[in-house]
């Protein structure tokens, strides 16, 4: 072998380890979590707080991992359709999502506890779920089904209506209302309403066309989806509420388990850190939604303790009972929930 050829071959051999190292380095740097949600997009500082939380999470995790783990946020169901996010998380086809947990009730009936009318009636009660027996049992269900809770987020909600307010249960009679969950729909039916099931990002069009008379959704969504433009009445969730939604930031267990331990720890630490931001933002939106609707010319109503108990009594006899009869796990969860 002549000198030129020996130098060429030697150069190839020397470069091989560097090429391999380069591929591994590239693979590590290329880890990018895709975070999907159905809400309007914004920035870290402005917009729907659920979108902001996802962007804050992405930025902080990247910082904590020294850039080894990045994330891209896909708002407005731009990556994946709203109703299939839960299923995609379970299969590992989606990395993360901030999604109303009850949207997965068709696949996993236990998660309907996440929008069970009257089970949670205050933020203080919702906050206790994370460390309660009920919360631990729900976490176990989710882990078995392929996902983990990164941030525990509860939101109060209200009712936006076109022609007349829905405050007392009897007000719902004869109206077409979106309840947000199978269980809330059961309560509305018991009160005499007709129900329509659709995700929150489709409410505006349904109310605009008259397909819906009213809709129940979180205070944040009542504003983010501009429902004040098609509503004349608002019943708020500030102070008292029987409609609380568990809307966590979730990660696919398949994706999570494949990450290095330090990245797993960063994800969970940041997720827990952002829970105070979510709580403060949800409470602020309960107040802001009233001002937004009043400014648009709508009449605003608040709930009394007596009214909340009326709705809760209907829920106990209908939705709670039906849920408990689904299976033993559901029966256990509803009992534990009553103790929170």
Beta strands, then each sheet from edge to edge (+ up, - down):
strand 1: 32-36
strand 2: 70-74
strand 3: 96-98
strand 4: 147-151
strand 5: 154-161
strand 6: 176-178
strand 7: 194-195
strand 8: 214-218
strand 9: 233-235
strand 10: 244-246
strand 11: 249-252
strand 12: 299-301
sheet 1: 2+ 1+ 3+ 11- 4+
sheet 2: 7+ 6+ 8+ 5- 9+ 12+
sheet 3: 7+ 6+ 8+ 5- 10+
end
